[in-house]
């Protein structure tokens, strides 16, 4: 789980307008942060299969958001992919 301050930084970095908290771009940023944290957790706890399942669900959800962004606006898709690849 990410802290409120880290989540606020991710939202500020990826928002499309002032009151944006739930667009696909923001969701991709938040999911990316959670995926990175969970991947680090799984490096230490290799047998934590419940967390591994959650990680796979988050990766799938992020992919769905990226597909939606690509379908609606390809320039935003490129920016979102850069955010999701940065750590």
N, C-alpha and C positions, 0 to 999 in steps of 0.2 A: 504494500500500500504506500502511495506517495504522500508526502506531507502537503499541507495546505499551501505553504510558501512555494514549494517546488511546482505544485500544480498551477498556482497563480502565475509563475514565471513562464511555464509552458503555454498557458492560455494567452498571456501577453505577447509571446513570441509568434503565435500562430493565428491569432484572431483576425477576422476579416473586417470588423468594425468595432466600435466602442463597447457595445453590449453583447458581443458574441461570446457565448460560452458553450454552445452545443453543436456548432457546425461540424461537418465531416472533417474539415481541416484541423479543428481543435481536438476532435476525438482521435484522429490519427496521432497527434502529438502526445496526448495523454496516454494512449495505448502503447506508444513507443517507449515512453518513460517507464511504464509499468512492466513492459516486456523486458527491458534492460535490467531492471531490478530483480525480476524473477529469474532471469537467466543467470545472474550472479549468484542468487540463492541456490539454484540447482547445480552450480559448479561445486559448491560445498556439500550440499545434501543430495547426493546422486540418486538415492533410493526414494525420494519424495515424489511418488507417482501422482498424488492428488494435485500437487503444484504443477507438475509437468502437464497434466490434463488441462488445468486452467491456463497454462502458457499457450498450449495449442489452440484453445478456444479464443484467446486474445489475439493470436496471430491471424487466425481465420477472420475474426471481426475486423481487424485492421485492414486485411486484404479486401474485404467487402467494401469498406469505406473508400479505399484507394480506387477500386473499380468504379464506384459511383462518381468520384471526383473526376476520373479519367473520362467517363461517359459525358459528364456535364461540362467540364472545362479543362482542356488539356494543359493550359499554362499553369493552372493551379495544381494540376496533378504532378507536374515536374517539381514544383516547389514543395509539395507534400512528400514526395519521394525523397527529396534531399533532407527534409526534416527527419523522416523515419530512418534514414541511414546514418545520420549523425548521432554521436553518443555523448 
